[in-house]
Amino acid sequence: MAIINFNRLLAMADKEARQLRRDRRSLVLAFLLPVMLLVIFGYAISWDVRDIRTVVLDNDNSRHSRALLDAFRASGYFILRRNLSNYKEIDTRFDGVNTQLAILIPADFSEKLNTGKPAEVQAIVDGSDANTATIILSYTRAITQSYALDTLLRGREAHQPVRLESRVWYNEELLSKNMIVPGLVAVIMMIVAAMLTSLTIAREWERGTMEQLAATPVSRTEVVIGKLLPYLAIGLIDVVVSSMLGVWIFDVPFQGNVLLFMVMSTFFLIGALGLGFIISAVGRSQLMATQVAMIITFLPAFLLSGFMYSISVMPQPLQSFTYLIPARYFIVVTRGIFLKGVGPEALWVQGTLMIIFAAIGLLFSIKAFKKELRA
């Protein structure tokens, strides 16, 4: 690698910044797209299950059955909409989209409770959405078990041999947005950074300015670093804006060190920008470069980074492949710093891997860029 002349490097950075200011498409991509993606995905993606549409067939209609249904209402997760008159109505209710759960209370429910016998309650759930159905069933079991325990202890002193006191750390309310928004910051930065720099060299070819660039005494290293610097600054601004929106709009807590977060973000952005620059150096069309950048960054970052789906449940070949996805490590960093407030002692592995990612992205960018004109 030749010795870098900082005057030429800064001149190249200034040239790229001026060119970027005249390119409205890149400015929209740089500043508007991250905000739009964060807001849209932040509101659209949620793993919380609330307002569960529930119908009831209460054949007992006693104070015990009403108390059980009141427990479902008080939980805040269920909306008890309608009392059914017979069992056959269940099929009709589940045929549409207005019912997710049916609760069936038998006629001998209170009689069995009064005599100390086990009383059964049937819960029928719409299994067309398996994940939602699993969550609904877990809520239903928890409420029913709590009601059963209260009924057992009501009116008499009882000693519980084992009493569980649970506590959730870091995300006490178990809100999915607190997990989604920090992950979105990582995914969006991967996409936007690579797409921004995927236009740099392709733009030079399409505008016919590559010949002028090749005629200058600026080295390949100076060209690459000079062109990346304005985009690195934009990327850091996007990280700050996205994080602030996450805190202000979605009320996601930021528990960690801001400086550590920005340092980690810098290494990640350098690698992502380098990836986009490689794509731009290989292709001469801005359209092709943006399409390739989107395919390479969006799908892996969204699906294989642990953002949407847990890596542990993926097939083993895919789990091995995820180690090559840089967003996997940055998501750990964003969630750790946002929610847990952890420091370098907990993130040194991810930090080291992102430094390697940045070095590889930068070195391969320099190698991929050729000042020689090609036919």
C-alpha atoms as one frame of an Amber mdcrd trajectory, in Angstrom:
protein
   0.000   0.000   0.000   1.460   3.336  -1.061   2.020   6.148   1.399  -1.178
   8.165   1.684  -1.064  11.841   0.771  -3.677  13.414   3.025  -4.068  16.487
   0.850  -5.043  14.352  -2.132  -7.222  12.144   0.084  -9.130  15.121   1.488
  -9.463  16.592  -1.990 -11.022  13.321  -3.158 -13.362  13.346  -0.150 -14.364
  16.943  -0.943 -15.005  16.030  -4.587 -17.216  13.105  -3.546 -19.129  15.259
  -1.053 -19.796  17.911  -3.716 -20.932  15.277  -6.170 -23.136  13.713  -3.529
 -24.847  17.032  -2.770 -25.860  17.320  -6.429 -27.275  13.789  -6.510 -30.800
  13.988  -5.099 -31.360  10.263  -5.383 -28.368   9.519  -3.169 -29.421  12.178
  -0.664 -32.882  10.649  -0.377 -31.293   7.229   0.011 -28.894   8.555   2.619
 -31.216  10.501   4.894 -34.861   9.677   4.148 -34.719   5.921   3.561 -33.321
   4.980   7.019 -36.008   7.018   8.779 -38.779   5.557   6.610 -37.578   1.974
   7.109 -37.245   2.400  10.864 -40.704   3.907  11.296 -42.455   1.479   8.931
 -40.769  -1.671  10.214 -40.867  -0.454  13.810 -44.647  -0.203  13.711 -45.296
  -3.089  11.322 -43.150  -5.788  12.952 -44.333  -6.964  16.337 -44.275 -10.274
  18.177 -46.624  -9.054  20.889 -49.987 -10.817  20.920 -52.762  -8.669  22.347
 -56.498  -8.155  21.867 -57.053 -11.870  21.305 -60.516 -12.226  19.784 -62.300
 -14.755  22.002 -65.741 -16.357  22.036 -67.197 -18.246  25.014 -69.511 -21.217
  25.440 -70.434 -21.132  29.146 -72.696 -24.093  29.858 -72.297 -23.643  33.607
 -73.093 -19.935  33.970 -72.156 -19.908  37.631 -70.151 -17.513  39.756 -67.128
 -19.776  39.307 -67.328 -19.717  35.507 -67.909 -15.961  35.517 -64.906 -15.481
  37.786 -62.756 -17.470  35.368 -63.910 -15.348  32.426 -63.282 -12.200  34.450
 -59.711 -13.392  34.951 -59.306 -13.553  31.170 -60.730 -10.038  30.780 -58.541
  -8.620  33.545 -55.370  -9.936  31.924 -55.609  -7.300  29.172 -54.756  -9.829
  26.449 -58.229 -11.155  25.624 -61.342  -9.534  24.191 -64.363 -11.693  25.039
 -66.728 -10.788  22.255 -69.636 -13.197  22.199 -71.279 -16.011  24.147 -72.067
 -19.014  21.971 -75.292 -20.947  22.322 -74.025 -24.359  21.195 -70.896 -26.242
  20.186 -71.683 -26.158  16.450 -71.232 -22.383  16.316 -67.479 -22.773  16.857
 -66.830 -23.894  13.271 -68.707 -20.903  11.946 -66.821 -18.482  14.162 -63.407
 -19.886  13.158 -64.201 -19.848   9.449 -63.766 -16.065   9.387 -61.039 -13.891
  10.823 -62.979 -12.592  13.811 -62.114 -15.402  16.249 -58.765 -16.651  17.492
 -59.813 -18.509  20.630 -62.907 -20.295  21.944 -63.319 -21.089  25.651 -65.700
 -23.928  26.516 -66.860 -24.310  30.134 -68.826 -27.521  30.850 -72.100 -27.595
  32.778 -70.547 -29.396  35.781 -67.686 -26.906  36.178 -68.797 -25.337  39.488
 -70.085 -28.673  40.849 -66.647 -30.261  40.477 -64.944 -27.260  42.016 -67.264
 -27.363  45.041 -66.620 -31.065  45.584 -62.861 -30.739  45.179 -62.698 -32.645
  41.903 -60.628 -31.511  38.889 -62.736 -29.269  36.643 -61.918 -29.192  32.958
 -62.056 -26.189  30.645 -61.486 -26.555  26.918 -59.591 -23.965  24.866 -59.792
 -24.150  21.062 -57.335 -21.960  19.199 -56.971 -21.070  15.528 -53.760 -22.808
  14.477 -53.447 -21.226  11.019 -50.790 -18.962  12.545 -48.697 -21.410  14.558
 -46.601 -18.831  16.431 -49.615 -16.787  17.520 -51.501 -19.939  18.494 -48.608
 -21.077  20.694 -48.524 -17.735  22.492 -52.314 -17.712  22.967 -52.219 -21.197
  24.477 -49.425 -20.199  26.873 -51.454 -17.166  28.018 -54.531 -19.365  28.438
 -52.668 -21.945  30.524 -51.117 -19.278  32.731 -54.459 -17.594  33.483 -56.227
 -20.915  34.096 -53.491 -22.160  36.427 -53.506 -18.879  38.330 -57.279 -19.070
  38.731 -57.031 -22.686  39.895 -54.457 -21.771  42.529 -56.538 -18.839  43.759
 -59.593 -21.085  43.975 -57.648 -23.696  45.938 -56.346 -21.179  48.468 -59.452
 -19.004  48.718 -61.176 -19.095  52.084 -58.495 -21.026  53.935 -54.934 -20.725
  55.054 -52.613 -22.790  52.928 -48.912 -23.258  52.834 -47.223 -23.436  49.429
 -44.159 -25.693  49.617 -42.675 -24.005  46.537 -43.310 -20.420  45.574 -41.887
 -19.027  42.361 -40.954 -15.359  42.233 -39.975 -14.462  38.666 -38.254 -11.352
  37.410 -37.322 -10.273  33.900 -34.077  -8.365  33.428 -33.448  -5.701  30.781
 -36.885  -5.868  29.119 -39.214  -6.085  32.088 -42.433  -5.614  30.108 -41.370
  -8.176  27.474 -42.175  -5.716  24.688 -41.092  -6.912  21.266 -40.371  -3.351
  20.105 -37.479  -3.166  22.584 -35.915  -6.088  20.741 -36.974  -5.119  17.226
 -35.896  -1.467  17.058 -32.217  -1.970  18.044 -32.056  -4.830  15.553 -33.587
  -2.599  12.905 -30.784  -0.076  13.384 -28.267  -2.784  12.458 -30.247  -4.135
   9.503 -31.019  -0.699   8.058 -27.426   0.498   8.351 -26.204  -2.613   6.552
 -28.616  -2.023   3.678 -28.223   1.746   3.349 -24.430   1.814   3.714 -23.862
  -0.801   1.033 -26.388   0.773  -1.337 -24.861   4.241  -0.971 -21.343   3.237
  -1.928 -22.565   0.818  -4.592 -23.244   3.924  -6.717 -19.844   5.622  -6.422
 -17.695   4.048  -9.156 -20.711   3.139 -11.294 -21.649   6.820 -11.256 -18.169
   7.758 -12.526 -18.524   5.364 -15.450 -22.045   6.471 -16.377 -21.172  10.183
 -16.241 -17.960   9.751 -18.208 -15.720  11.142 -15.447 -13.755   7.935 -14.937
 -11.171   9.057 -17.517 -10.507  12.241 -15.545 -10.176  10.266 -12.328  -7.747
   7.830 -13.958  -5.591  10.719 -15.186  -5.077  12.167 -11.700  -2.043  11.274
  -9.562  -4.327  10.074  -6.758  -3.558   6.503  -5.703  -6.142   3.751  -5.457
  -5.983   3.850  -1.673  -6.580   7.587  -1.626  -9.497   7.246  -4.050 -11.183
   4.528  -2.017 -10.714   6.126   1.405 -11.518   9.594   0.074 -14.752   8.368
  -1.477 -15.739   6.432   1.633 -15.241   9.269   4.121 -18.372  11.306   3.192
 -20.502   8.169   3.312 -19.035   7.183   6.653 -20.062  10.571   8.019 -23.558
  10.119   6.594 -23.756   6.610   8.038 -22.846   7.836  11.516 -25.479  10.581
  11.241 -28.029   7.935  10.237 -27.053   5.787  13.227 -27.574   8.727  15.588
 -30.890   9.735  13.995 -32.212   6.158  13.922 -31.226   5.574  17.535 -32.816
   8.820  18.676 -36.027   7.992  16.808 -36.058   4.579  18.443 -35.787   6.173
  21.878 -38.228   9.039  21.255 -40.889   7.408  19.079 -40.829   3.809  20.312
 -39.674   4.474  23.911 -36.856   1.968  23.612 -34.427   2.398  26.511 -30.787
   3.224  25.777 -28.821   1.907  28.742 -25.281   1.775  27.399 -22.313   3.954
  26.578 -22.824   6.275  23.598 -19.120   6.417  22.744 -18.800   2.622  22.670
 -21.889   2.413  20.475 -20.494   4.934  17.983 -17.079   3.223  17.850 -18.706
  -0.152  17.172 -20.973   1.465  14.575 -17.959   3.016  12.827 -16.257  -0.342
  12.333 -19.472  -1.907  11.092 -20.144   0.942   8.670 -16.626   0.804   7.230
 -17.128  -2.855   6.400 -20.599  -2.290   4.931 -19.402   0.707   2.888 -16.481
  -1.355   1.629 -18.867  -4.089   0.520 -20.877  -1.571  -1.481 -17.710  -0.123
  -3.000 -16.642  -3.573  -4.173 -20.010  -4.017  -5.889 -19.641  -0.603  -7.510
 -16.098  -1.336  -8.703 -17.119  -4.601 -10.332 -20.185  -3.264 -12.142 -20.540
  -0.134 -14.286 -24.309   0.337 -13.990 -25.882   2.135 -11.040 -29.093   0.174
 -11.509 -27.315  -3.163 -11.451 -25.156  -2.083  -8.507 -28.162  -1.099  -6.369
 -29.980  -4.319  -7.198 -26.975  -6.462  -6.325 -26.388  -4.492  -3.120 -30.017
  -4.950  -2.076 -29.922  -8.704  -2.681 -26.597  -9.215  -0.913 -27.456  -7.110
   2.127 -31.221  -7.090   2.695 -32.120 -10.780   2.656 -29.150 -12.046   4.719
 -29.366  -9.168   7.211 -33.121  -9.517   7.593 -33.473 -13.300   7.667 -30.134
 -14.820   8.699 -28.777 -12.395  11.286 -31.019 -13.396  14.179 -33.167 -10.303
  13.716 -36.409 -11.998  12.655 -35.741 -15.625  13.569 -33.609 -17.214  16.238
 -30.450 -18.700  14.729 -30.644 -21.677  17.100 -33.800 -23.018  15.384 -32.334
 -22.845  11.882 -30.953 -25.953  10.126 -27.300 -26.583  10.931 -25.985 -25.596
   7.464 -27.762 -22.233   7.740 -26.482 -21.747  11.284 -22.943 -22.178   9.989
 -23.606 -19.746   7.134 -24.821 -17.029   9.525 -21.270 -16.623  10.842 -20.535
 -14.875   7.529 -23.323 -12.312   8.057 -21.820  -9.151   9.629 -25.237  -7.909
  10.763 -25.407 -10.911  13.101 -22.658  -9.421  15.271 -23.851  -5.824  15.095
 -27.344  -6.855  16.221 -25.800  -8.364  19.343 -24.004  -5.052  19.896 -27.078
  -2.846  19.403 -29.328  -4.953  21.611 -26.628  -5.328  24.248 -25.890  -1.611
  24.446 -29.507  -0.472  24.112 -31.172  -2.879  26.533 -28.426  -4.221  28.793
 -25.927  -1.376  28.922 -23.045  -3.837  28.552 -19.495  -2.711  27.901 -16.431
  -3.907  25.961 -15.905  -6.831  28.327 -19.149  -8.396  27.042 -18.841  -7.307
  23.391 -15.162  -7.806  22.667 -15.809 -10.834  20.436 -18.322  -8.949  18.288
 -16.066  -5.876  18.299 -13.076  -7.892  17.114 -15.086  -9.513  14.334 -16.387
  -6.144  13.144 -12.833  -4.748  13.089 -11.910  -7.712  10.877 -14.983  -7.020
   8.736 -13.943  -3.366   8.369 -10.372  -4.310   7.433 -11.511  -6.882   4.876
 -14.032  -4.478   3.362 -11.456  -1.704   3.045  -8.645  -3.891   1.672 -10.850
  -5.648  -0.862 -12.276  -2.308  -1.969  -8.778  -1.065  -2.764  -7.985  -4.307
  -4.557 -11.234  -4.276  -6.568 -10.844  -0.662  -7.725  -8.761  -0.239 -10.887
  -7.704   3.131 -12.192  -6.879   1.610 -15.561  -9.609   2.113 -18.141 -11.250
  -1.032 -19.423 -12.666  -1.540 -22.865
